[in-house]
Amino acid sequence: MIAEYKGTIPKRGDRLGIAEQEGVFEVVEINSLMQTANLKSTDGQGHVTRNVPWTSLKFLDKK
């Protein structure tokens, strides 16, 4: 059974960081059941990091 996540829930299009990884990423897909997100690097190379747990996401301040 998956424990209920009590933090901020990511949305498609959010820009954020990943704990212990450099760079800014954009959310391209959400898996609410597994509480993971697929993230695309914003460095222009289009690399997608898959199945990142929500607990590893670092939300950036909106400006």
A tleap script that builds the chain and sets N, CA, C and O, in Angstrom:
source leaprc.protein.ff14SB
mol = sequence {
  NMET ILE ALA GLU TYR LYS GLY THR ILE PRO
  LYS ARG GLY ASP ARG LEU GLY ILE ALA GLU
  GLN GLU GLY VAL PHE GLU VAL VAL GLU ILE
  ASN SER LEU MET GLN THR ALA ASN LEU LYS
  SER THR ASP GLY GLN GLY HIE VAL THR ARG
  ASN VAL PRO TRP THR SER LEU LYS PHE LEU
  ASP LYS CLYS
}
set mol.1.N position { 0.834 -1.180 0.000 }
set mol.1.CA position { 0.000 0.000 0.000 }
set mol.1.C position { 0.883 1.250 0.000 }
set mol.1.O position { 1.898 1.300 0.694 }
set mol.2.N position { 0.496 2.234 -0.767 }
set mol.2.CA position { 1.264 3.472 -0.874 }
set mol.2.C position { 0.799 4.449 0.202 }
set mol.2.O position { -0.401 4.658 0.381 }
set mol.3.N position { 1.748 5.044 0.914 }
set mol.3.CA position { 1.406 6.048 1.923 }
set mol.3.C position { 0.889 7.303 1.241 }
set mol.3.O position { 1.319 7.641 0.138 }
set mol.4.N position { -0.035 7.992 1.899 }
set mol.4.CA position { -0.598 9.215 1.326 }
set mol.4.C position { 0.444 10.323 1.348 }
set mol.4.O position { 1.071 10.587 2.373 }
set mol.5.N position { 0.618 10.966 0.197 }
set mol.5.CA position { 1.583 12.061 0.054 }
set mol.5.C position { 0.951 13.339 0.578 }
set mol.5.O position { -0.178 13.664 0.209 }
set mol.6.N position { 1.660 14.073 1.436 }
set mol.6.CA position { 1.102 15.265 2.062 }
set mol.6.C position { 1.723 16.563 1.555 }
set mol.6.O position { 1.422 17.630 2.090 }
set mol.7.N position { 2.582 16.501 0.534 }
set mol.7.CA position { 3.232 17.694 0.008 }
set mol.7.C position { 2.484 18.287 -1.178 }
set mol.7.O position { 1.331 17.944 -1.439 }
set mol.8.N position { 3.154 19.174 -1.884 }
set mol.8.CA position { 2.582 19.801 -3.064 }
set mol.8.C position { 2.522 18.793 -4.205 }
set mol.8.O position { 3.487 18.073 -4.462 }
set mol.9.N position { 1.396 18.750 -4.877 }
set mol.9.CA position { 1.217 17.826 -5.996 }
set mol.9.C position { 1.608 18.534 -7.287 }
set mol.9.O position { 1.077 19.604 -7.584 }
set mol.10.N position { 2.527 17.959 -8.061 }
set mol.10.CA position { 2.955 18.593 -9.308 }
set mol.10.C position { 1.862 18.542 -10.368 }
set mol.10.O position { 0.999 17.665 -10.352 }
set mol.11.N position { 1.916 19.503 -11.290 }
set mol.11.CA position { 0.983 19.559 -12.406 }
set mol.11.C position { 1.776 19.617 -13.700 }
set mol.11.O position { 2.908 20.099 -13.723 }
set mol.12.N position { 1.182 19.127 -14.768 }
set mol.12.CA position { 1.821 19.173 -16.083 }
set mol.12.C position { 2.167 20.629 -16.406 }
set mol.12.O position { 1.330 21.521 -16.273 }
set mol.13.N position { 3.416 20.854 -16.833 }
set mol.13.CA position { 3.876 22.193 -17.174 }
set mol.13.C position { 4.627 22.901 -16.065 }
set mol.13.O position { 5.296 23.902 -16.321 }
set mol.14.N position { 4.532 22.400 -14.823 }
set mol.14.CA position { 5.296 23.003 -13.715 }
set mol.14.C position { 6.783 22.902 -14.001 }
set mol.14.O position { 7.254 21.916 -14.567 }
set mol.15.N position { 7.515 23.930 -13.604 }
set mol.15.CA position { 8.978 23.901 -13.695 }
set mol.15.C position { 9.516 23.716 -12.288 }
set mol.15.O position { 9.123 24.423 -11.360 }
set mol.16.N position { 10.429 22.748 -12.141 }
set mol.16.CA position { 10.945 22.417 -10.823 }
set mol.16.C position { 12.310 21.777 -10.902 }
set mol.16.O position { 12.845 21.555 -11.988 }
set mol.17.N position { 12.865 21.484 -9.750 }
set mol.17.CA position { 14.157 20.817 -9.669 }
set mol.17.C position { 13.988 19.436 -9.057 }
set mol.17.O position { 12.916 19.075 -8.571 }
set mol.18.N position { 15.062 18.686 -9.094 }
set mol.18.CA position { 15.086 17.348 -8.497 }
set mol.18.C position { 16.164 17.358 -7.415 }
set mol.18.O position { 17.264 17.866 -7.630 }
set mol.19.N position { 15.841 16.795 -6.259 }
set mol.19.CA position { 16.809 16.720 -5.173 }
set mol.19.C position { 18.082 16.029 -5.658 }
set mol.19.O position { 18.019 14.998 -6.326 }
set mol.20.N position { 19.215 16.594 -5.325 }
set mol.20.CA position { 20.540 16.053 -5.648 }
set mol.20.C position { 20.816 15.945 -7.147 }
set mol.20.O position { 21.605 15.104 -7.577 }
set mol.21.N position { 20.160 16.804 -7.944 }
set mol.21.CA position { 20.444 16.846 -9.376 }
set mol.21.C position { 20.350 18.303 -9.837 }
set mol.21.O position { 19.420 19.022 -9.473 }
set mol.22.N position { 21.318 18.723 -10.635 }
set mol.22.CA position { 21.365 20.093 -11.139 }
set mol.22.C position { 20.366 20.290 -12.261 }
set mol.22.O position { 20.049 19.351 -12.991 }
set mol.23.N position { 19.870 21.505 -12.401 }
set mol.23.CA position { 19.049 21.859 -13.546 }
set mol.23.C position { 17.599 22.123 -13.209 }
set mol.23.O position { 17.134 21.890 -12.094 }
set mol.24.N position { 16.900 22.621 -14.224 }
set mol.24.CA position { 15.471 22.900 -14.116 }
set mol.24.C position { 14.755 21.955 -15.070 }
set mol.24.O position { 15.216 21.716 -16.186 }
set mol.25.N position { 13.630 21.423 -14.623 }
set mol.25.CA position { 12.878 20.439 -15.386 }
set mol.25.C position { 11.423 20.865 -15.497 }
set mol.25.O position { 10.919 21.618 -14.663 }
set mol.26.N position { 10.751 20.373 -16.542 }
set mol.26.CA position { 9.325 20.632 -16.742 }
set mol.26.C position { 8.578 19.312 -16.633 }
set mol.26.O position { 8.999 18.300 -17.192 }
set mol.27.N position { 7.467 19.331 -15.909 }
set mol.27.CA position { 6.646 18.134 -15.755 }
set mol.27.C position { 5.920 17.863 -17.070 }
set mol.27.O position { 5.207 18.727 -17.580 }
set mol.28.N position { 6.103 16.653 -17.619 }
set mol.28.CA position { 5.434 16.289 -18.869 }
set mol.28.C position { 4.354 15.231 -18.655 }
set mol.28.O position { 3.451 15.089 -19.479 }
set mol.29.N position { 4.442 14.492 -17.558 }
set mol.29.CA position { 3.432 13.472 -17.279 }
set mol.29.C position { 3.404 13.185 -15.782 }
set mol.29.O position { 4.438 13.222 -15.115 }
set mol.30.N position { 2.214 12.900 -15.261 }
set mol.30.CA position { 2.019 12.609 -13.845 }
set mol.30.C position { 1.411 11.219 -13.701 }
set mol.30.O position { 0.525 10.843 -14.468 }
set mol.31.N position { 1.883 10.459 -12.721 }
set mol.31.CA position { 1.262 9.188 -12.361 }
set mol.31.C position { 0.806 9.328 -10.913 }
set mol.31.O position { 1.590 9.120 -9.987 }
set mol.32.N position { -0.470 9.682 -10.718 }
set mol.32.CA position { -1.005 9.916 -9.378 }
set mol.32.C position { -1.024 8.657 -8.534 }
set mol.32.O position { -0.809 8.717 -7.323 }
set mol.33.N position { -1.278 7.523 -9.155 }
set mol.33.CA position { -1.337 6.267 -8.411 }
set mol.33.C position { 0.012 5.934 -7.785 }
set mol.33.O position { 0.081 5.568 -6.612 }
set mol.34.N position { 1.089 6.061 -8.569 }
set mol.34.CA position { 2.432 5.750 -8.075 }
set mol.34.C position { 3.132 6.967 -7.469 }
set mol.34.O position { 4.226 6.848 -6.918 }
set mol.35.N position { 2.495 8.140 -7.572 }
set mol.35.CA position { 3.040 9.396 -7.060 }
set mol.35.C position { 4.431 9.672 -7.634 }
set mol.35.O position { 5.389 9.937 -6.908 }
set mol.36.N position { 4.505 9.601 -8.971 }
set mol.36.CA position { 5.732 9.899 -9.697 }
set mol.36.C position { 5.429 10.851 -10.841 }
set mol.36.O position { 4.273 11.045 -11.218 }
set mol.37.N position { 6.485 11.440 -11.388 }
set mol.37.CA position { 6.346 12.347 -12.525 }
set mol.37.C position { 7.459 12.077 -13.526 }
set mol.37.O position { 8.568 11.692 -13.155 }
set mol.38.N position { 7.146 12.282 -14.795 }
set mol.38.CA position { 8.158 12.260 -15.845 }
set mol.38.C position { 8.535 13.710 -16.112 }
set mol.38.O position { 7.662 14.553 -16.316 }
set mol.39.N position { 9.829 14.001 -16.111 }
set mol.39.CA position { 10.316 15.369 -16.225 }
set mol.39.C position { 11.215 15.532 -17.431 }
set mol.39.O position { 12.068 14.686 -17.699 }
set mol.40.N position { 11.023 16.628 -18.164 }
set mol.40.CA position { 11.859 16.935 -19.324 }
set mol.40.C position { 12.817 18.057 -18.949 }
set mol.40.O position { 12.411 19.079 -18.396 }
set mol.41.N position { 14.077 17.856 -19.253 }
set mol.41.CA position { 15.093 18.867 -18.995 }
set mol.41.C position { 14.811 20.107 -19.832 }
set mol.41.O position { 14.413 19.996 -20.992 }
set mol.42.N position { 15.014 21.291 -19.250 }
set mol.42.CA position { 14.781 22.539 -19.978 }
set mol.42.C position { 16.056 23.060 -20.627 }
set mol.42.O position { 16.095 24.208 -21.069 }
set mol.43.N position { 17.105 22.234 -20.692 }
set mol.43.CA position { 18.379 22.675 -21.268 }
set mol.43.C position { 18.387 22.616 -22.793 }
set mol.43.O position { 19.404 22.911 -23.421 }
set mol.44.N position { 17.253 22.234 -23.394 }
set mol.44.CA position { 17.155 22.207 -24.843 }
set mol.44.C position { 17.488 20.873 -25.477 }
set mol.44.O position { 17.339 20.714 -26.688 }
set mol.45.N position { 17.934 19.914 -24.689 }
set mol.45.CA position { 18.290 18.612 -25.242 }
set mol.45.C position { 17.125 17.635 -25.248 }
set mol.45.O position { 17.193 16.600 -25.912 }
set mol.46.N position { 16.059 17.944 -24.522 }
set mol.46.CA position { 14.861 17.118 -24.545 }
set mol.46.C position { 14.936 15.819 -23.774 }
set mol.46.O position { 14.081 14.951 -23.949 }
set mol.47.N position { 15.945 15.664 -22.919 }
set mol.47.CA position { 16.089 14.440 -22.125 }
set mol.47.C position { 14.931 14.333 -21.129 }
set mol.47.O position { 14.622 15.301 -20.434 }
set mol.48.N position { 14.289 13.164 -21.057 }
set mol.48.CA position { 13.189 12.935 -20.124 }
set mol.48.C position { 13.652 11.994 -19.024 }
set mol.48.O position { 14.164 10.908 -19.295 }
set mol.49.N position { 13.468 12.422 -17.776 }
set mol.49.CA position { 13.752 11.597 -16.610 }
set mol.49.C position { 12.422 11.016 -16.153 }
set mol.49.O position { 11.488 11.757 -15.847 }
set mol.50.N position { 12.338 9.700 -16.107 }
set mol.50.CA position { 11.063 9.036 -15.842 }
set mol.50.C position { 10.922 8.575 -14.391 }
set mol.50.O position { 11.898 8.245 -13.718 }
set mol.51.N position { 9.675 8.567 -13.943 }
set mol.51.CA position { 9.283 8.001 -12.642 }
set mol.51.C position { 10.025 8.607 -11.453 }
set mol.51.O position { 10.521 7.887 -10.586 }
set mol.52.N position { 10.096 9.932 -11.424 }
set mol.52.CA position { 10.717 10.638 -10.302 }
set mol.52.C position { 9.680 10.747 -9.183 }
set mol.52.O position { 8.603 11.301 -9.407 }
set mol.53.N position { 9.973 10.235 -7.987 }
set mol.53.CA position { 9.016 10.329 -6.881 }
set mol.53.C position { 8.727 11.783 -6.513 }
set mol.53.O position { 9.617 12.633 -6.550 }
set mol.54.N position { 7.480 12.054 -6.160 }
set mol.54.CA position { 7.097 13.411 -5.782 }
set mol.54.C position { 7.919 13.920 -4.608 }
set mol.54.O position { 8.147 15.125 -4.497 }
set mol.55.N position { 8.364 13.036 -3.739 }
set mol.55.CA position { 9.141 13.449 -2.563 }
set mol.55.C position { 10.524 13.977 -2.961 }
set mol.55.O position { 11.181 14.627 -2.148 }
set mol.56.N position { 10.982 13.713 -4.193 }
set mol.56.CA position { 12.283 14.189 -4.671 }
set mol.56.C position { 12.195 15.533 -5.408 }
set mol.56.O position { 13.219 16.096 -5.796 }
set mol.57.N position { 10.977 16.043 -5.599 }
set mol.57.CA position { 10.804 17.269 -6.375 }
set mol.57.C position { 11.021 18.498 -5.510 }
set mol.57.O position { 10.621 18.533 -4.346 }
set mol.58.N position { 11.659 19.505 -6.090 }
set mol.58.CA position { 11.889 20.794 -5.425 }
set mol.58.C position { 11.161 21.855 -6.239 }
set mol.58.O position { 11.585 22.193 -7.344 }
set mol.59.N position { 10.077 22.374 -5.702 }
set mol.59.CA position { 9.280 23.372 -6.401 }
set mol.59.C position { 9.983 24.715 -6.374 }
set mol.59.O position { 10.486 25.139 -5.334 }
set mol.60.N position { 10.017 25.381 -7.514 }
set mol.60.CA position { 10.679 26.676 -7.644 }
set mol.60.C position { 9.694 27.780 -7.328 }
set mol.60.O position { 8.492 27.640 -7.557 }
set mol.61.N position { 10.211 28.890 -6.796 }
set mol.61.CA position { 9.358 30.046 -6.522 }
set mol.61.C position { 8.819 30.607 -7.824 }
set mol.61.O position { 9.553 30.734 -8.804 }
set mol.62.N position { 7.538 30.943 -7.833 }
set mol.62.CA position { 6.957 31.563 -9.035 }
set mol.62.C position { 7.270 33.037 -9.017 }
set mol.62.O position { 7.160 33.690 -7.980 }
set mol.63.N position { 7.672 33.581 -10.194 }
set mol.63.CA position { 8.037 34.990 -10.287 }
set mol.63.C position { 7.106 35.705 -11.216 }
set mol.63.O position { 7.250 36.909 -11.428 }
savepdb mol mol.pdb
quit
